[in-house]
Amino acid sequence: MRRCALLAAVVLSGASVPAGAQEYVLRLDSRMQSVSYRGVQLDSIPVGAVVTSPGGGQQTPDGYSVSCAPGALICEFYRPGPSRRGGPLVIGANLAAWGFGLRGLSLHANARLGLDVGSADVWPGTDPAVQLLEGYLEYTNTWLSGRAGRQVLQGRLGYTGFDGGFVSAHDLSTGLSGEVYLGIGLARGVALPVTAPALRPLDNFQPREHQLVAGANGGWRSTLGDVRVEYQREVDRDTRNFVSERVALSASVRPLIGWRLSGGAEYDIARGWWGTADARLAYSHRRWGASAGVRRYRPYFDLWTIWGVFSPVPYTAVNGSLWLTPITGVDLRGSGERYWYEDPEATTPLLREEEDGWRWSAGVGVAFASDWYAGGDYRVEFGPAAASRGWGVDVSWEPLTWLGLTAAGGRQIRPLEFRYDQSELTWIGLRADVTPTDRLRLNLSATHYAEDRVRPDAAAFDWNQTRVIASLSWMIGSGADRPILPAPVRRPEE
């Protein structure tokens, strides 16, 4: 698979105007790629044409392993699929405007245009072509904030997108805050209504009406810690049935300098069970830091989806991490985790599967003088159905203040428990970053990925690909969004 990408970012801001006049900041981002890839396709062969492989298994005459059901006249197998080429083009626009005559009133919009200009419409996320991610009016003063329009909220319960209103009040003297919101909800994880045709293939039980979403949050913050409570309810407007109803609590405490204890939990009121929860104790010093924690993870699905019928099984994990700077310019780091799945309450008399797993990683980084840096990591993971181990290294050099060069590479091996193959991936790449001015940034990188499927039959074809990315970031205007603001200059009174 070969892939070329072009990224251009242009930031436009309104020129200086008299106080009270309208001003704006507009950012345009575009990305274009040329993509080709292939997968596998299902094929079949009469059972009478099946031959015996040297290892004693069944395969086609040209060497593909087959699966033959007892008594079936046809055996099935997978062969390499055809090469498919696409050309996704994405253009994003982010606008902020103010100066409408009312102090604190502003307009915000974030939209995206996605097209596939290649020979085959194969790239995901380009239907529909135009998507409004956010678009709302906002009013803010010293204690009150309100928004009306399409917006996205982030919290312990995840991301919530809706078309409606949001009001927030906060008291700086006491640290108390509260929020309420109400609107027509978007599908979880995308800026589309749940009834959108693009989501129709995902579920056969797709709702016929947009859901109604409402929520309330409250919090308290001080120098010693903070507490936050969230409540959210979603209702199907057609059947009046619940889509979801959940509550979450999160808190953190900073009893001493360098110490932090944080955690939280979610409760699914609609299903009547606890969801994801975690607790972590961390300490950070000038030369070293460490953390230890425990977490319980349970996947969440809306009530209207079929996935909730399978009663997703949670797992519990204990983890820890450590970083150390023994001498200036040298960083050592490591982390590990062990996890266990709860009893699925399902019987599989002819199969014994793994119910626990572990993962760990270790790395080192070294800075040479002021213009060289080298780093490397090694990662190992073993769990149900799959395992992986691999390493990665990178070396960076900044010969000039406006030029940076990076070389990177690595390798990963991933055996699969329930599949008839093993994936081995090796990659190597180069990158150059050029910043001639604080308004202009150029980037060029190329990475080659060599992936082999280790199999004892003819289906052991490679999945190699090369990715070439060229990017341009250009800022024009008053300089409000410059990455580095110039030093202030004091001028004498005229």
Secondary structure, DSSP 8 states (H G I E B T S, - for coil): -EEEEEEEEEEEE-----TTS-EEEEEEEEEEEEEEE--EEEEEEEGGG-EE-TTS-EE-TTS-B-B--TT-SEEEEEEE---EEE-EEEEEEEEEEE-SSSTTEEEEEEEEEEEE-SSS---TT-SSSEEEEEEEEEEE-SSEEEEEEEEEEEETTEEEEEEEEEEEEEETTTTEEEEEEEEEE--TTSSS-TT-GGGGGG-TT--SS-EEEEEEEEEEE-SSEEEEEEEEEEEETTT--EEEEEEEEEEEE--STTEEEEEEEEEETTTTEEEEEEEEEEEE-SSEEEEEEEEEE-----TTSGGGGG----EEEEEEEEEE-SSTTEEEEEEEEEEEE-------TT-----EEEEEEEEEEEEETTTEEEEEEEEEEEETTEEEEEEEEEEEEEEETTEEEEEEEEEEEEEBTTSS-EEEEEEEEEEEEEEEETTEEEEEEEEEEEEEEE-SSTT--B--EEEEEEEEEEEESSSTT-SS----------
